[in-house]
Amino acid sequence: MFQQLGLIGCGLMGASFALALREAGLVRRIVGHSASAATVQKALARGVIDAGAASPAEAAAGSDLLLLAVPVAATEASLAALAPAIEADALLMDVGSTKRDVVAAARRRLGLRLANFVPAHPIAGKEKAGLDHAEAGLYRERALILTPLPENPPARVEAAAALWRALGSRVWQLSPEAHDAHFAAVSHLPHLIAFAAFQAVAAQPEGAAHLALAGPGFRDFTRIAASDPAVWRDILAANRDEVLRQLDFFEAELARHRQALQAGDAAALEALIRPPAAGRSAWTMGGPAALPPAAAGD
């Protein structure tokens, strides 16, 4: 059991982590800081935290577990504020959706406490952000990616993995570079496409009528277009190179479909559609082939 969680960021991800720790009986006390004083007060009222902190350093003081749950663009400033107050034996993790930039920021800001930081990315969340949507079960039966640093003692990495497993997560390990490449393909690009697809329809002169007639297919395809714009601005900017690489693959595939349509070649069009139709039918999220065995933490 941890004696104290220092929570920096009391939004959806941070508050859900705190609630999950409480439910599992893994922490005695939670001290929380957020950029918004109103969010801290709401977290106190909901019982997410036991005490509010005026700064990240105040939340870190005396904490043997620290979670940085802030937008990726705020990571470096938060790490700089935390660094002087991190206890020698504390475990520090984040929940950011990108990792190369986070690791680079940690190397610039954490100094002697770099070894305390085990970068983490829970593959969980909702299109609706904020404390109001937090829930203790958010991380249950979800993948959790750790991107350990060479400086991390093996025991600290295992402590991080054991904690997430105790919350019901399936733990995997990747390098920061591999993490960002994978998630550009299966998360960042799909969000970009969803934003663009919804706007391409909505911005047409007949867009309102199109949307009024849309059914479950359009609803499901564009669900993630309702995600927080500021959060996704930061994620896409942070992982720009990998997202652009994936965008090249997508545009090349789309061009093949366009060519078949323009040529009126129904056979070619079907030949393009069949492989993804079969692949999607067979695909299982988080299945046993999700990562090569050597990359797995479990």
N, C-alpha and C positions, 0 to 999 in steps of 0.2 A: 504494500500500500504506500502511496505517496503522501507525504505530510501536507504539501501545499502545491497547488497548481497556480502558476502565474499566467493568466490568460490575457494576451494582448490582442484585442479584437473580439467584441462580443456579438458579432453578427451570426449569420446562419451556421457557418462552419465552426466557429469558436464556441458558440453557445451549445451547439449540438454535442461537441466534444465534452464540454463540462457536464451536460446532462447525462451523457453516456457514462462518464466516470463515476458520477454520483450513483446512478442506477446499478452499476457493477460493484459499488463499494470499494473503489480503488483510490479514493482521495479523502483526506480529512477536511481540508479547507480550500476554498477557491477565492483568489483575489483577482479582480478583473479591471482592465483598463480599456477604454475605447476613445476614439477621437471625439465622439459625441457624449457629452455629460448626460444627455437625456437617455442614451442607450445604456449607460452604466446604471442609471436609476431604474430603468425598466428591467435590467438583468437582476438587480437586487430584489425588486418587487416580485419577480417570477421565481426567485430562488435559484437562479442560474449561478450566481456568485454569492459569497458570504460577505465580501467587503469590496468597495471600489478603490481604485488607485488613481492618483492624479497624473501619473506618468508611467511609461513602460518600466523604468528603473524601479519605481516603487512596487510595481507588481512582481518584479523579479526578485526583490530583496527577500531572502528567507525561503524562496521557492525551490524545491528539488525537482520540479517538473515545470517546463515553460512551453507554451504553445503560441506561436506567432500566426495569427489568423487575420491578416490584413491583405488588402489588394496588393498584387505583385509590385506595383509601382511604388508602394509605401514600404517595401521590405527593407531597403537599405537604410532609410532614416530610422526605422524601428530597431534594426540591429545595432545601429550606432548608439541609440539611446539606451538599449538594453545592456550593451557590452560591459560597462563598468560594474554593474550590479549582479551579474550572473554568478551564482554560487559555484564553488570549485567542482562539486559533484553533481551539479544539476544536469538534467537531460533537456535539451532544447530542440524543438521540432517546429516546422512550419507546415502549412497545408497548401502551398502555392501550386498553381497549375503549370508553371514552367520551372525549370531547374537550373539550366546553365547560368542564367542571369542571377538567380538566387544564390547559387554557390559562389559566383564571382563577387557578389556583394558581401557575402559572409567572409570571404578571404580578405576583403578590404577592411572590414569593420570589426571582426570579432577578436583579432589578436590572439592572445593566449587561450581564449575560450573557444577557438574554432573547433577543437576536439569534442566539445560538448554538443555540437550541432549535428543532428542527423536529419537531413532534408527528407521530407515526406510529402506525398500527394495522395490523399484519399480520392478514389474515383467515385465520388458521391456528390450530391448537391441537388439543387432544384433550380428551375428557371426563375423562381421567386426568391429573392435574397432577403436577409434581415433576420433579426432576433425573433420576430413574430412567427417565423416559419421553422424555427429550430425544433428538433425532436431527438430524443435519446437514441432512437433506432436508425438514425441517418446512415451510420457506417456499417450496420449489420449486413452481412452477406455481400459486401462490396470489396472490390480490390483496393489494396493500399500499396503504393509504390514507395519504397525507400531508395534513395540514391546516396549511399554512404560515402564518406570522404576517406581518403587514405589515412588521415589523422585520427579517425574515430577508433577508439579501443573496441575490439570485437565484443566485449561485454556490454558496451553502451549500445551498439547496434542491435544486439540480441534483446536488450531491455526495451528498446523502441519497438522491435517486432513483437515481443511478447505482450506489450501494452495494447497494440492494435489488434492482436489476435484475441485478447481478452474482451475487446469491444465488438468482436464478431467479424472482423475484417480478414480477408485473405491476403497475406503479405507476400510481395514480390520485391526483388532487388534489381535495379538497373543502374547503369551509369547515367549521369545527368544528360549526356549527349544522346544516348539511346532513348531516354525518356522523352526528350523534346521532339525527336524524330517520330517516335510512335504516336505521340499525342497530337502532333500537327496533323497526322493522317486521320485519326479516328475521333478527334474532338475539336481541334481548332479550325480545320478546314470545314467540317460539317456545320459549325456555327456560322462561319463566314458565308457559306452557301445558303443556309436558312435565312440569314438576314437579307441577302441579295434576292433570293427567290420571292420572299414575301413582298419586298419593296418593288420588284419588277412587276408584280401583279397590282399592288395597291396604287402605284404611281400612274397607271394607265388612265386614259379618260374614262374608261368603263370599269375602273378598278373597284369602285364601291359595289357595282352590280356583280362583278366576278366574285368578290368576297362574300356577298350575300348568298350566292349559290354554292359556295364551297362546302364540301362534305368532310367526312372523317379523314380521308386520305390527305387532303391539304392541311387539315388541322394537325394531324400527327407529324407530317413532314416538316411543318414550320413551327412546331411547339417550342423549340429552343430559340427561335427568333424573339421570344419574349424575355430572354435573359437580360441581365443588367448591362446596359450599354457601356458604362464606365469600366466595369470589370473586364468586359471582352475587348474593349479598346486596348487596355493595358496588356492583356494576354497576347493578343494578336501582334502588338508592337514588340513585345518582349521576345516572341518566337518568330519574328518576321522571316528570317531566311528559310527556316523549315516549312513555314506555311506557304511561302512563295514556291518552294520546290514541289509541295503537294498540289498547289494550284496548277502548276505546269502539267502534272499527270492528269488532273481532272479536266483541264481544258483540252488536252489531247484526246481524251476519251469522248468528251462532248463533241468535239469536231468530227469524230468518226460517225457518231449518231446523226449529226447534221448532214454530213455528206450522203449517208444512206437515204435520209429523208428527201434531200434535194434531188437525188437521182431517181426517186420513186422506187427504190430497190427494197421491196418488202422482205425478200429472203435475206438480204444483208442485214436489215434492221432486226429481224428475228434472231439472226446469228449473234448479233451484238447483245440482245436482251437475254438470251437463254443462259449464258454463264452466270451473270449476277443473280438472276432469278433462282437458279439452282443453288448457288453459293449462299444466298441470303436464307433460303429455306433450311439449309443444313447448318448454318452458323448458330452457335450458342454463346451468349455473352459470358465471358469468364470461364469458358470451357477448358478442358485439360490441355489443349494445345495453344492456350492463350499466349504463353511465352515458352521459349526453349527451356528445358529442364535446368540448364546451367545458370539461367537468369533468375530462377525462382528462389524465393527466400523460405518457402515451406517445403 
